[in-house]
């Protein structure tokens, strides 16, 4: 099924599957024990407080929005969407749950459907969303344009989401837990090297920088970089010293000169070009 129904919203999708492919609504007739998890579920994080609120709601009013499943065998069903509701129902001790049973054959459609529901309900953190798109791209060979059409988003939105996967692990963990926002993460990605990203990230946490302040820091970094004089690689006659200077220049992003005498003593000269540049170098050196 290579159409754009997914981009039209869940109600249209459910209606389309139910009409075209023989889907049906079953109210409370499927045993929880007959439903297996969705192996392509994009959602990995389940907020404890929100789960408790959902449990309280279901205890009070029942499950108002049916789970969506597909039949995989006689009396066996695979969950397409509704992981939180299924978990809550199990904790409460419910025996059966209301469901939509849809005829979905391809795993790629399962993944798309689960993504659409979670994205539209704002249930995914930014990394889970990005990882879902990465699966559609890598595992199912969909282009960013195809993903955008199927989940009802723009292609640049998909591209920006996928870029989050390039963040260093420490920053991805912070984004996943909500310590920083997707806006912070996208600003950090304006820097090219992991060490620079981590240095800025640590400053965001330490100084509680806003997204706008973070963007300003990235801009200042590049403004300062453009003002730096070009580093001339003058050979000292000692290849090992030149090699060390080159490594330090690459790591620190500024001019570095090593002076060493015949008995092994010497000094390292590191240039900086503004107060911000000095602060940047201090953070790199103290966090290394």
MOTA-V853218 format. One record per residue. N is the residue number from 1. RES is the residue in one small letter. SS is DSSP state (2 for helix, 1 for strand, 0 for the rest). OMEGA is omega in whole degrees, -180 to 180 (none if undefined). D_CENTER is the distance of its C-alpha to the mean C-alpha in Angstrom with 2 decimals. Layout:
n=N res=RES ss=SS omega=OMEGA d_center=D_CENTER
n=N res=RES ss=SS omega=OMEGA d_center=D_CENTER
//
This chain:
n=1 res=x ss=0 omega=-175 d_center=27.10
n=2 res=x ss=0 omega=178 d_center=25.73
n=3 res=x ss=0 omega=-175 d_center=26.04
n=4 res=x ss=0 omega=-176 d_center=24.06
n=5 res=x ss=2 omega=-178 d_center=24.72
n=6 res=x ss=2 omega=-179 d_center=21.14
n=7 res=x ss=2 omega=-176 d_center=20.67
n=8 res=x ss=2 omega=-180 d_center=23.67
n=9 res=x ss=0 omega=-174 d_center=22.29
n=10 res=x ss=2 omega=-177 d_center=22.72
n=11 res=x ss=2 omega=179 d_center=26.40
n=12 res=x ss=2 omega=-179 d_center=27.30
n=13 res=x ss=2 omega=180 d_center=25.46
n=14 res=x ss=2 omega=180 d_center=27.16
n=15 res=x ss=2 omega=-178 d_center=30.42
n=16 res=x ss=2 omega=178 d_center=30.15
n=17 res=x ss=2 omega=-176 d_center=29.47
n=18 res=x ss=2 omega=-178 d_center=32.14
n=19 res=x ss=2 omega=-173 d_center=34.66
n=20 res=x ss=2 omega=-167 d_center=34.12
n=21 res=x ss=0 omega=174 d_center=33.28
n=22 res=x ss=0 omega=177 d_center=35.25
n=23 res=x ss=0 omega=-178 d_center=32.61
n=24 res=x ss=1 omega=178 d_center=34.18
n=25 res=x ss=1 omega=178 d_center=33.61
n=26 res=x ss=1 omega=-175 d_center=34.76
n=27 res=x ss=1 omega=173 d_center=35.24
n=28 res=x ss=1 omega=-175 d_center=35.00
n=29 res=x ss=1 omega=-178 d_center=36.55
n=30 res=x ss=1 omega=179 d_center=33.92
n=31 res=x ss=1 omega=176 d_center=33.92
n=32 res=x ss=2 omega=-178 d_center=30.71
n=33 res=x ss=2 omega=-180 d_center=31.88
n=34 res=x ss=2 omega=-179 d_center=31.82
n=35 res=x ss=1 omega=178 d_center=28.08
n=36 res=x ss=1 omega=-178 d_center=25.74
n=37 res=x ss=0 omega=176 d_center=21.91
n=38 res=x ss=0 omega=-179 d_center=19.76
n=39 res=x ss=0 omega=179 d_center=18.67
n=40 res=x ss=0 omega=-179 d_center=15.98
n=41 res=x ss=0 omega=-180 d_center=14.58
n=42 res=x ss=0 omega=-176 d_center=10.85
n=43 res=x ss=0 omega=180 d_center=11.11
n=44 res=x ss=0 omega=-177 d_center=11.37
n=45 res=x ss=0 omega=180 d_center=11.83
n=46 res=x ss=0 omega=-177 d_center=15.17
n=47 res=x ss=0 omega=-176 d_center=16.39
n=48 res=x ss=2 omega=-178 d_center=19.99
n=49 res=x ss=2 omega=180 d_center=21.54
n=50 res=x ss=2 omega=177 d_center=20.25
n=51 res=x ss=2 omega=178 d_center=21.40
n=52 res=x ss=2 omega=177 d_center=24.76
n=53 res=x ss=2 omega=180 d_center=25.05
n=54 res=x ss=2 omega=179 d_center=24.45
n=55 res=x ss=2 omega=179 d_center=27.02
n=56 res=x ss=2 omega=180 d_center=29.48
n=57 res=x ss=2 omega=-180 d_center=29.07
n=58 res=x ss=2 omega=176 d_center=29.69
n=59 res=x ss=2 omega=-176 d_center=32.66
n=60 res=x ss=2 omega=-171 d_center=34.06
n=61 res=x ss=2 omega=-177 d_center=33.52
n=62 res=x ss=0 omega=179 d_center=32.29
n=63 res=x ss=0 omega=-175 d_center=29.40
n=64 res=x ss=0 omega=179 d_center=29.58
n=65 res=x ss=0 omega=-177 d_center=26.94
n=66 res=x ss=0 omega=172 d_center=27.65
n=67 res=x ss=1 omega=178 d_center=25.23
n=68 res=x ss=1 omega=-176 d_center=24.76
n=69 res=x ss=1 omega=170 d_center=25.92
n=70 res=x ss=1 omega=-179 d_center=27.56
n=71 res=x ss=1 omega=-179 d_center=30.76
n=72 res=x ss=1 omega=179 d_center=30.65
n=73 res=x ss=1 omega=177 d_center=34.11
n=74 res=x ss=0 omega=178 d_center=37.00
n=75 res=x ss=0 omega=176 d_center=35.75
n=76 res=x ss=1 omega=-176 d_center=32.33
n=77 res=x ss=1 omega=176 d_center=29.17
n=78 res=x ss=1 omega=-179 d_center=25.47
n=79 res=x ss=1 omega=173 d_center=23.02
n=80 res=x ss=1 omega=178 d_center=21.08
n=81 res=x ss=1 omega=-179 d_center=19.69
n=82 res=x ss=0 omega=-177 d_center=20.70
n=83 res=x ss=2 omega=-179 d_center=19.34
n=84 res=x ss=2 omega=180 d_center=19.72
n=85 res=x ss=2 omega=179 d_center=23.20
n=86 res=x ss=2 omega=179 d_center=24.23
n=87 res=x ss=2 omega=180 d_center=23.35
n=88 res=x ss=2 omega=-180 d_center=25.16
n=89 res=x ss=2 omega=179 d_center=28.09
n=90 res=x ss=2 omega=180 d_center=28.46
n=91 res=x ss=2 omega=180 d_center=28.54
n=92 res=x ss=2 omega=-178 d_center=31.14
n=93 res=x ss=0 omega=178 d_center=33.16
n=94 res=x ss=0 omega=-179 d_center=33.29
n=95 res=x ss=0 omega=-179 d_center=34.85
n=96 res=x ss=1 omega=179 d_center=33.85
n=97 res=x ss=1 omega=176 d_center=31.23
n=98 res=x ss=1 omega=-176 d_center=31.42
n=99 res=x ss=1 omega=161 d_center=29.53
n=100 res=x ss=1 omega=175 d_center=29.23
n=101 res=x ss=1 omega=-177 d_center=30.15
n=102 res=x ss=1 omega=177 d_center=28.92
n=103 res=x ss=0 omega=180 d_center=30.00
n=104 res=x ss=0 omega=-173 d_center=26.78
n=105 res=x ss=0 omega=-173 d_center=27.54
n=106 res=x ss=0 omega=178 d_center=24.77
n=107 res=x ss=2 omega=-180 d_center=21.60
n=108 res=x ss=2 omega=178 d_center=19.71
n=109 res=x ss=2 omega=176 d_center=21.05
n=110 res=x ss=2 omega=-178 d_center=19.98
n=111 res=x ss=2 omega=180 d_center=16.33
n=112 res=x ss=2 omega=-177 d_center=16.68
n=113 res=x ss=2 omega=180 d_center=18.50
n=114 res=x ss=2 omega=178 d_center=16.14
n=115 res=x ss=2 omega=-178 d_center=13.24
n=116 res=x ss=2 omega=-178 d_center=15.75
n=117 res=x ss=2 omega=-177 d_center=16.95
n=118 res=x ss=2 omega=180 d_center=13.78
n=119 res=x ss=2 omega=-178 d_center=12.58
n=120 res=x ss=2 omega=179 d_center=16.16
n=121 res=x ss=0 omega=-178 d_center=16.55
n=122 res=x ss=0 omega=-179 d_center=13.43
n=123 res=x ss=0 omega=-178 d_center=12.88
n=124 res=x ss=0 omega=169 d_center=9.16
n=125 res=x ss=0 omega=-174 d_center=6.85
n=126 res=x ss=2 omega=-179 d_center=4.21
n=127 res=x ss=2 omega=178 d_center=1.65
n=128 res=x ss=2 omega=178 d_center=5.20
n=129 res=x ss=2 omega=180 d_center=5.93
n=130 res=x ss=2 omega=180 d_center=4.52
n=131 res=x ss=2 omega=176 d_center=6.17
n=132 res=x ss=2 omega=178 d_center=8.90
n=133 res=x ss=2 omega=180 d_center=9.64
n=134 res=x ss=2 omega=177 d_center=9.83
n=135 res=x ss=2 omega=178 d_center=12.30
n=136 res=x ss=2 omega=-179 d_center=14.21
n=137 res=x ss=2 omega=-174 d_center=14.52
n=138 res=x ss=2 omega=-175 d_center=15.36
n=139 res=x ss=0 omega=-175 d_center=17.12
n=140 res=x ss=0 omega=171 d_center=18.73
n=141 res=x ss=0 omega=176 d_center=19.27
n=142 res=x ss=0 omega=176 d_center=18.30
n=143 res=x ss=0 omega=178 d_center=18.14
n=144 res=x ss=2 omega=178 d_center=15.68
n=145 res=x ss=2 omega=179 d_center=18.74
n=146 res=x ss=2 omega=178 d_center=19.33
n=147 res=x ss=2 omega=-179 d_center=15.86
n=148 res=x ss=2 omega=180 d_center=16.29
n=149 res=x ss=2 omega=-174 d_center=19.76
n=150 res=x ss=2 omega=-179 d_center=18.95
n=151 res=x ss=2 omega=175 d_center=16.32
n=152 res=x ss=0 omega=177 d_center=18.20
n=153 res=x ss=0 omega=179 d_center=15.97
n=154 res=x ss=0 omega=179 d_center=16.90
n=155 res=x ss=2 omega=177 d_center=16.20
n=156 res=x ss=2 omega=178 d_center=15.07
n=157 res=x ss=2 omega=178 d_center=12.46
n=158 res=x ss=2 omega=-180 d_center=11.11
n=159 res=x ss=2 omega=179 d_center=11.61
n=160 res=x ss=2 omega=178 d_center=9.90
n=161 res=x ss=2 omega=-179 d_center=6.65
n=162 res=x ss=2 omega=180 d_center=7.21
n=163 res=x ss=2 omega=-179 d_center=8.26
n=164 res=x ss=2 omega=-179 d_center=5.20
n=165 res=x ss=2 omega=179 d_center=5.82
n=166 res=x ss=2 omega=-179 d_center=9.19
n=167 res=x ss=0 omega=173 d_center=8.92
n=168 res=x ss=0 omega=-176 d_center=11.48
n=169 res=x ss=2 omega=-179 d_center=10.94
n=170 res=x ss=2 omega=-178 d_center=12.47
n=171 res=x ss=2 omega=177 d_center=10.18
n=172 res=x ss=2 omega=178 d_center=6.93
n=173 res=x ss=2 omega=180 d_center=9.27
n=174 res=x ss=2 omega=178 d_center=10.34
n=175 res=x ss=2 omega=-180 d_center=7.26
n=176 res=x ss=2 omega=-178 d_center=6.89
n=177 res=x ss=2 omega=178 d_center=10.62
n=178 res=x ss=0 omega=179 d_center=10.92
n=179 res=x ss=0 omega=173 d_center=13.03
n=180 res=x ss=0 omega=-178 d_center=11.58
n=181 res=x ss=0 omega=176 d_center=10.32
n=182 res=x ss=2 omega=177 d_center=8.06
n=183 res=x ss=2 omega=174 d_center=11.56
n=184 res=x ss=2 omega=-176 d_center=12.15
n=185 res=x ss=2 omega=179 d_center=9.20
n=186 res=x ss=2 omega=177 d_center=10.46
n=187 res=x ss=2 omega=179 d_center=13.89
n=188 res=x ss=2 omega=-179 d_center=13.40
n=189 res=x ss=0 omega=174 d_center=12.45
n=190 res=x ss=0 omega=175 d_center=15.95
n=191 res=x ss=0 omega=-170 d_center=17.35
n=192 res=x ss=0 omega=-173 d_center=17.96
n=193 res=x ss=0 omega=-177 d_center=18.43
n=194 res=x ss=2 omega=-179 d_center=16.49
n=195 res=x ss=2 omega=177 d_center=19.40
n=196 res=x ss=2 omega=180 d_center=19.40
n=197 res=x ss=2 omega=-178 d_center=15.73
n=198 res=x ss=2 omega=179 d_center=16.41
n=199 res=x ss=2 omega=179 d_center=19.68
n=200 res=x ss=2 omega=179 d_center=18.31
n=201 res=x ss=2 omega=-180 d_center=15.61
n=202 res=x ss=2 omega=176 d_center=18.54
n=203 res=x ss=2 omega=177 d_center=20.59
n=204 res=x ss=2 omega=-179 d_center=18.14
n=205 res=x ss=2 omega=-176 d_center=18.37
n=206 res=x ss=2 omega=-175 d_center=22.09
n=207 res=x ss=2 omega=-179 d_center=23.17
n=208 res=x ss=0 omega=-179 d_center=20.77
n=209 res=x ss=0 omega=174 d_center=20.15
n=210 res=x ss=0 omega=178 d_center=19.11
n=211 res=x ss=2 omega=-180 d_center=16.77
n=212 res=x ss=2 omega=178 d_center=20.07
n=213 res=x ss=2 omega=178 d_center=21.44
n=214 res=x ss=2 omega=178 d_center=18.47
n=215 res=x ss=2 omega=178 d_center=18.97
n=216 res=x ss=2 omega=179 d_center=22.65
n=217 res=x ss=2 omega=178 d_center=22.20
n=218 res=x ss=2 omega=179 d_center=20.46
n=219 res=x ss=2 omega=180 d_center=23.33
n=220 res=x ss=2 omega=-180 d_center=25.90
n=221 res=x ss=2 omega=-178 d_center=24.70
n=222 res=x ss=2 omega=176 d_center=25.27
n=223 res=x ss=2 omega=179 d_center=28.48
n=224 res=x ss=2 omega=-179 d_center=29.75
n=225 res=x ss=2 omega=-178 d_center=28.88
n=226 res=x ss=2 omega=-179 d_center=30.96
n=227 res=x ss=2 omega=-177 d_center=33.88
n=228 res=x ss=0 omega=176 d_center=34.05
n=229 res=x ss=0 omega=179 d_center=37.00
n=230 res=x ss=0 omega=-180 d_center=36.53
n=231 res=x ss=0 omega=179 d_center=36.87
n=232 res=x ss=0 omega=-180 d_center=39.94
n=233 res=x ss=0 omega=180 d_center=39.99
n=234 res=x ss=0 omega=-178 d_center=43.59
n=235 res=x ss=0 omega=178 d_center=44.75
n=236 res=x ss=0 omega=-176 d_center=46.42
n=237 res=x ss=0 omega=180 d_center=48.12
n=238 res=x ss=0 omega=-176 d_center=45.89
n=239 res=x ss=2 omega=-178 d_center=43.08
n=240 res=x ss=2 omega=178 d_center=41.35
n=241 res=x ss=2 omega=178 d_center=41.20
n=242 res=x ss=2 omega=-180 d_center=39.87
n=243 res=x ss=2 omega=179 d_center=37.11
n=244 res=x ss=2 omega=177 d_center=36.09
n=245 res=x ss=2 omega=-179 d_center=36.24
n=246 res=x ss=2 omega=180 d_center=33.98
n=247 res=x ss=2 omega=180 d_center=31.34
n=248 res=x ss=2 omega=177 d_center=31.53
n=249 res=x ss=2 omega=180 d_center=31.40
n=250 res=x ss=2 omega=-176 d_center=28.23
n=251 res=x ss=2 omega=-174 d_center=26.61
n=252 res=x ss=2 omega=179 d_center=27.91
n=253 res=x ss=0 omega=179 d_center=27.95
n=254 res=x ss=0 omega=-179 d_center=31.57
n=255 res=x ss=0 omega=178 d_center=35.16
n=256 res=x ss=1 omega=178 d_center=36.28
n=257 res=x ss=1 omega=177 d_center=39.90
n=258 res=x ss=1 omega=176 d_center=41.30
n=259 res=x ss=1 omega=-174 d_center=45.02
n=260 res=x ss=1 omega=179 d_center=46.70
n=261 res=x ss=0 omega=-173 d_center=50.40
n=262 res=x ss=0 omega=-179 d_center=52.37
n=263 res=x ss=0 omega=173 d_center=52.21
n=264 res=x ss=0 omega=179 d_center=48.41
n=265 res=x ss=0 omega=179 d_center=48.06
n=266 res=x ss=1 omega=180 d_center=46.15
n=267 res=x ss=1 omega=176 d_center=43.37
n=268 res=x ss=1 omega=179 d_center=39.94
n=269 res=x ss=1 omega=-180 d_center=39.66
n=270 res=x ss=1 omega=-178 d_center=36.24
n=271 res=x ss=0 omega=170 d_center=36.37
n=272 res=x ss=0 omega=-167 d_center=34.43
n=273 res=x ss=0 omega=176 d_center=34.94
n=274 res=x ss=0 omega=177 d_center=34.08
n=275 res=x ss=2 omega=179 d_center=33.33
n=276 res=x ss=2 omega=180 d_center=29.58
n=277 res=x ss=2 omega=177 d_center=29.85
n=278 res=x ss=2 omega=179 d_center=31.77
n=279 res=x ss=2 omega=179 d_center=29.20
n=280 res=x ss=2 omega=-178 d_center=26.45
n=281 res=x ss=2 omega=178 d_center=28.66
n=282 res=x ss=2 omega=-179 d_center=29.56
n=283 res=x ss=2 omega=178 d_center=25.95
n=284 res=x ss=2 omega=-176 d_center=25.33
n=285 res=x ss=2 omega=-178 d_center=28.62
n=286 res=x ss=2 omega=-180 d_center=28.30
n=287 res=x ss=2 omega=-177 d_center=24.79
n=288 res=x ss=0 omega=none d_center=25.58
//
